[in-house]
Amino acid sequence: MTILTETKDGPLVLSPEDIEEIGRALDELRDRVAADLGERDREYLYRIIKAQRGFEVAGRGLMYLGFLPPVWLAAVASLAVSKILDNMEIGHNVMHGQYDWMREPDINSREFEWDNVCPADQWRHSHNYMHHTFTNIHGMDRDIGYGVLRMDEGQKWNPYYLGNPIYAFLLMVLFEWGVMLHDAEAENIVQGKRKWADLKPLIKGWWKKAGRQTLKDYVAFPALTGPLFLSTLAGNATANLIRNVWAYSIIFCGHFPSGVQTFTQDETMEETRGEWYIRQMLGSANIEGNKLFHIMSGNLSHQIEHHLFPDLPAGRYPEMAPEVRALCEKFGLPYNTGPFAKQIGSVWVKIFKLALPDSFTKGDPTPGVIVMRKREATEAGV
């Protein structure tokens, strides 16, 4: 594989030997951190779990005084923080197997269930396997647009995409439900590539998990507050909405801002370890922020590091990021990072831009980094 990127002196050529060196360096970083995992990581996780439970108890308790507007707002805020921590810094990371080395059943990737309508086993398939294995490969990674949006010029335009901004808004406010339906592959059902009968196992899981979540948030807990049923119902719905908007925004900032690259299946056939690492770096983006911001994002603000090392504890990403960035700088690779406002702004610009036919937009036919297969580099004498 050869990487070319424009510089003031012309194209930068990264040889197959360079790519192997990058792979070795990232493997060494991974091995070094994995060997150092221990009590520090265990204590960090349990502090987050303790905080999450504390916010949930506070939020549920304050709902009993929800007739006071300031208290109701405090209850919603506490519950929203609890749900964000549960989904982002705990659930997402535990289900990636980041803490399986602790061998504790309550935080085992195969047993953990989160505060979300999507069954954990379905999420592990669509996210852990499909997305992280085939990151940003057209026709294989369904996270490119989630089967609903046009998020890349490689997706052929059709009139349906005129509604891109509307679909994006709906996905944002109903994000947990969109995540739940992801494995259904609705676009393949519409195109006749998948049968409705194939959904039976999925529907069974949806009914069980979503039913339990709906009962908890919209029936059981509101009922416990008696005459404040409607107030609590509204509070729980608002907390879920805040969690959905936040999760959507963080995830989209990590995958779709300006500069993130996608790939074809031909470009990624028979990848070496180094080539896989480079695809992960080119297909991801980071968000800059303080320590609290990183915790609330589940450290997915370090999406580049997460895509490189998805099964290492996310709390380690901040200390790994400088080494990854230095490696990118050494070889001339882009390290896509920026403030939240910049990254989310470029995402929404892309959503509106790609709603239009190609003839109405100024396309960028040459990506910032061109990926060529190793055989092509050999044939070209590179």
N, C-alpha and C positions, 0 to 999 in steps of 0.2 A: 504494500500500500504506500502511496506517496501523497503527501498533503501539499497543496499549493495555496498560498495566500498572497494577496497583493501587498507589496511594500513600496516605499519610495524608490527603491533600487530594482524593482521588478519582482517577479514571482519568487516566493520562498519555497524551496524544495526540501521536504523532509523525507529522507531515505528510509527504506525498510529497516536498515540497521538502527536508525534513530528511533523508529517506532518500537523496535524490540527493547531499546534502552529505556524508553518511556514505560513500557510494560514492566520491565524489571524494577524500575524505581518505584512504581505504584504497588507492585507486589511486596517489595521490601517495606514500604510504609504500612501496608495492611498487616503484614506479619508482625511488625514491631508493635503496633497498637494492640493487635489481638493477644500478643504475649503479655501485655501489660494490664489486661482487663482484670478487675478484682474488686476489692472492697469499696474503692472510691466510686465505681460505677454502680454497685449495688446500693450504696447509700444515696447516690444522686436519684436513682429511680424511686426509691422509697420516700424520699423527700417530696418528689413530684406527686406520687400517689397520695401521700398524706395531705398535701395542699389541695389536690383535686377533691378529695373526700370532704375536707373542711369547707371548701366553697360550696359543695353540693348541700351539705347539712345546713350551712348558713342560708343558702338560697331557699331551700324547702321550708326552713323555720320562719324566715322573714315573710313568706307568703301568708302566714297566719295574721300578719299585720298589714296585708296588702291594701286595706282600705285607706291607708295613708300613702299618698302618691310618692313621697321620697323613699319610703320603705319599700314600696312596690318596685321602684326603679333599682334600689339596692339589691332586692331579691333577684330581679331579672339579670342584673350584672353578675352577681355571684354564680347564678346557675349557668349563665353563658360561659363564664370563665371555666367552670367545672367541666362543661361539655367540650370546650375547646381543648383543655388539657387531656381529657379522656380520649378524645379522637386523635389528636395530633402528637403530643409528646409521649403518651402512654400507648394507646391502642395501635396506632400506625406502626410504631417502632417495635412494640412487643410482637405483633403479628408478622413482622419481618424476620423474627428469630434473633433479634439483637441481644436478647437476654436469655436465650435457651441454655447458655453455658452455666447459668445459675442453678439449673435443674430444680426449679420451684414450680409446682403445678399451677399456681394462680397466675403466673406470668409466662406461661408456656405458649409459644406461637400457635400450636395446634389446638389449644383449649380456650384461649382468651376470647371473650366476647365484649364488644364495645357498646357504648351508648349511641346507637345508630340503627337505622332500619335495615341496613344491608347486612345479611348474614356474613359472618367472618370468613367462612370457608369459600364463599363465592368471591369475596373481595380478594382473598389470597390468590385465587386463580387468575382473576382479571388483572390484578395489580402486580403481585409478587412475581407471577410467572410470565404472563403475556406482556405486560408493559416493561418490566425490568429486563427481560430477556431480549425483546425485540424493540427496544427503545427507538422511537422515531423512524421506524421502517414502514414505508407505505405498504398497505395490504396485510400487515402483520400486527402492528401496534394500533389498536383501536382507540387508544388515548389521544391520537391525533384527531381532535374534533369530537371524540366520544360517540361517533356515529350520528351526531346531531349537527355539529358546526363545521364550517369550512375554516380551518386554521392554518392552511398552508397552500401555496400556489400550486403545489403538486396535486391537489384535489381538484378534479375537473369541475368547473362551474356549471350550475344549472339553475333555473329560476327559483327553485326551492331556497337557495341560499340568500335571496333577497331579504329573508327574514332572519338572517344571522344575528343581528343585535337583539332581536326579540327572543330568539332561542337561547342566546347567551344569558340574558337577564333571567329568564325562567329557570335555566339550569342553575344559576347562582342562588336564587332564593329557595329552590327545591333541591339543593345539591345532594343531600343524603338520599333522596329518592332517585335521583339520576344515577348515583353510584350503585344503588340497589338494582336498577334496571339495566346496568351496563352489560352484564353477561347475557342478556336476552338477545343482543345483536339485532335490534329492531330493524335496522336498515337492510339486513340480510333476509329478514322475514318479508319485508316489503318487496325485495327483489326476487323472492322465490328461492333463495339459496338456503333457507332454513325453514323447517316446518314448525307449526304451532305445537305439535306433539312433543317437540324437543324441549319445550319449556316446562313440561310437567314437573321434573325434579326441582327446577328453579322456583316455580310458583309455590311448591310445598315449603321451601325454605323461606320465601318471602312472607307467606301467610303466617308462619310460626314466629319469625323474628319481628317483622313489621307490626304484626298484631299485638305482640307483647309490648313493643315500644309505644304504640298508639294507646294501648290500655293504660300503661304507666303514666304517660305525660298528659293525656287528655281525658282520662276517666278517674283512675285511682287516686292520684295525688290531688287533683282538684276536689274530688269528693271528700277527702280527708279534711279540707278546710271549710266544709259545710257551707254556710251562706256566702262564702267568698269563692264559690266554685268557678264562676265566670272570670273573676279576677285572676285566679290561679291558672285557669285554662289559658287566658290571654298571656299571662306571664311566661308559662312554659312554651307556648307557641313563639313568643318573641325571642326567648333564649335560643330555641332551635333555629330561628331565622338568623340571629347574629352568628351562631356557629356555622351555619351554611354559607353565609356571605364571606366570612373570614376564611374558611377552609378553601372555598372556590378561589378566592383572591390569591392566597398563598400558593396554591397548586398551579394556577394559571401563570403566575409570575415566574414559577420555576420551569415552565415548559414552553410557553408561547411568546415571550417578549421578542423584540427585534433582535436579530442576530442568531437565534437558535436555528439549527440546521436539521433537515430531514434527509432520509436516504432511501434508495431503491433496494429491492431485494438482490439485484445483481451486484450492487456495490458492496453488499455485506455478506456475500456467500463465502463460506469457509474462512471466517475471520480468525486471525490469530488473537492471542490474549491482548497484545498491545493495540491492535486495531479495535477490539471491543472497547477497551478503555477510552480510546480517542473518540469513538462514536458517543460514548456516554458524556464526555466533556463537551463535545460540540452540540449535543442535543439537550443541554441543560443550562440553567441560569441561576445565579444567586441573588439574594436581596440583602442589602446592607442594613444594619440596625444594632441596637444595644442588646445586652444579655437577656433582658426580659422579652424583647421582641423575638429573639431566637427561640426561647423556651416556648412562647405562645404559638410559634409557627411549627413546633415539633422539630426544630432545627432543620426544617425543609427550606428555610432561608439559605441553607447550604445544600441546595439541590444538586450541584455538581458533585460534591463529596458524597451525597447520598446515592447518586447513580453509580458512582465508582465503587462504593463500599456499603451496599444496602443492608448487610447483616451485621455491621459493626454499630455499637451504641451511638445514637445520633448526638449525644452529649459530647462525643469526642470530635465531632466535625469541626468545631471552631479552632481546635488546636492543630488539626490536619490541614485546614484550608490554606495557611501560608505556604506549606510545602507544595501543595498541588498548584497553587498560583505561581510559585517560583519555577516549577517544572514547565508550566505553560509558557512563561516568559522566556525561559532558556531556549525552547524550541520554536518560539514564535507563534504558538497557538493562542487563540483568543480565550480569555477568562471572563465570561459574560457576567458582570455584576453591576449593581447600581441601587440607588435608594428605592424604597417601595413605590413612591409616586411615579418615578421614571419607568419602572418595570411594568406596573399595572397600567400606566398610561399608554405605553407602547402596545400592550395586549389589546386594549379596547380600540386603539387606532387600527390594529390588524383586523379585529372582528368586523368593524365597519367597512374597511377597505375591501376585504375579501368577500363581502356580501355582494359586491358589484362584479359585472363581467370583466374579464381581463382587459378588454378594449377600453374600459373606463378608468383603469388604474395604470400607474407606471410601474410595471413589473421590474424585478431585479433578476435578470436571467443568469447572472453570475454570482453565486453565493460567496460569502466572504472566505470560505474555505472549500476547496474542491477536493473530493475524495476520489482517488483513482485506485483501481485494483492493482495488486502487485504484478500480475501478468502484463497489465497495460504499461506499467512503469518499465518493465523489462523490455517489452516490444519497442518502447520509445527510446530505449537506451539510457534511461534515467538511473 
